[in-house]
Amino acid sequence: MDTLNTESVRRYYDFWGKRYDLFSFYEAKAKERALELLDLKPGHKVLNVGLGTGKDQLQILDQVASGGIAFGVDVSLNMLRTALKRTGPTLVEADGRSLPFSNGSFDRLYSAYTLDLIPSTDLLDMLTGFRRVLKPDGQMVLLSLTEGVSFASRAFVSVWKTAYSVSPITCGGCRPLVLTELVRKAGFTILSREVVVQFAVPSEICVAGY
Ligand SMILES: C[S@@+](CC[C@H](N)C(=O)[O-])C[C@H]1O[C@@H](n2cnc3c(N)ncnc32)[C@H](O)[C@@H]1O
């Protein structure tokens, strides 16, 4: 399946901006679980890649408060503007494939529904970059649309893939991924993998250590 190029992705998310939160009804359960698995502690330094409107970032900031800091990167200026109103200024316009941070900068890396927009040919390099910016005792939690695990979620994914093959933009550029093998190839140790289904939409939560 062909993915959208970065310019189309940027335009799409610039268009949606704050209204992207309307989609959160099918992501809420998976996000709640992913943020729990992120296991944040006060003082942690966190990076959120493709932070979108900043809703998750608010929770992250709250949990690392008193000494911690959370940075967010996104390619969409409108998303960054929306997030800025919620989260404050630790935001960077950058591509997750070339993160402008030094090696070993973060205790935690979080990325929700962003890798599923990235061309397959770039995924391994992107994940290797994620590992580069994590501290050696750091941990990463990734969330993405994935393959179905039940009758309803398999049916949903089948319809989704058909729509995506006709027009990726109708699916917001997201296609289902199974991340664990790639994450392992990028040098991480997989700590857990879960699939959470809400309204028949299956989301993979992959937790990995350095
Ligand atoms: C599906 S939205 C998810 C937003 C947010 N993480 C959430 O779960 O609500 C994907 C976000 O990733 C951003 N994005 C897409 N490609 C990116 C890239 N290569 N680097 C950084 N951000 C990217 C988009 O602009 C958009 O804000």
The ligand as a Tripos MOL2 file, in Angstrom:
@<TRIPOS>MOLECULE
LIG
   27    29     1     0     0
SMALL
NO_CHARGES

@<TRIPOS>ATOM
      1 C1         -3.0270   10.5510   13.4720 C.3       1 LIG1
      2 S1         -2.3350   12.0080   14.1510 S.3       1 LIG1
      3 C2         -2.0600   11.5240   15.8520 C.3       1 LIG1
      4 C3         -1.8420   12.6860   16.7610 C.3       1 LIG1
      5 C4         -1.6370   12.3360   18.2490 C.3       1 LIG1
      6 N1         -0.4390   11.5530   18.4450 N.3       1 LIG1
      7 C5         -2.8220   11.6150   18.7800 C.2       1 LIG1
      8 O1         -2.7370   10.4100   19.0090 O.co2     1 LIG1
      9 O2         -3.8650   12.2700   19.0020 O.co2     1 LIG1
     10 C6         -0.6790   11.9450   13.4920 C.3       1 LIG1
     11 C7          0.1580   13.1530   13.8380 C.3       1 LIG1
     12 O3          1.5000   12.8810   13.4140 O.3       1 LIG1
     13 C8          1.9960   14.0060   12.7170 C.3       1 LIG1
     14 N2          3.0340   13.5070   11.7960 N.ar      1 LIG1
     15 C9          2.8510   12.8320   10.6370 C.ar      1 LIG1
     16 N3          4.0220   12.4980   10.0740 N.ar      1 LIG1
     17 C10         4.9700   12.9620   10.9210 C.ar      1 LIG1
     18 C11         6.3950   12.9380   10.9090 C.ar      1 LIG1
     19 N4          7.0640   12.3670    9.8980 N.pl3     1 LIG1
     20 N5          7.0630   13.5100   11.9340 N.ar      1 LIG1
     21 C12         6.3800   14.1170   12.9490 C.ar      1 LIG1
     22 N6          5.0360   14.1770   13.0110 N.ar      1 LIG1
     23 C13         4.3560   13.6110   12.0260 C.ar      1 LIG1
     24 C14         0.7720   14.6130   12.0360 C.3       1 LIG1
     25 O4          0.9650   15.9530   11.6780 O.3       1 LIG1
     26 C15        -0.2850   14.4250   13.1270 C.3       1 LIG1
     27 O5         -0.3020   15.4960   14.0310 O.3       1 LIG1
@<TRIPOS>BOND
     1     1     2 1
     2     2     3 1
     3     2    10 1
     4     3     4 1
     5     4     5 1
     6     5     6 1
     7     5     7 1
     8     7     8 2
     9     7     9 1
    10    10    11 1
    11    11    12 1
    12    11    26 1
    13    12    13 1
    14    13    14 1
    15    13    24 1
    16    14    15 ar
    17    14    23 ar
    18    15    16 ar
    19    16    17 ar
    20    17    18 ar
    21    17    23 ar
    22    18    19 1
    23    18    20 ar
    24    20    21 ar
    25    21    22 ar
    26    22    23 ar
    27    24    25 1
    28    24    26 1
    29    26    27 1
@<TRIPOS>SUBSTRUCTURE
     1 LIG1         1 GROUP 0 **** ****
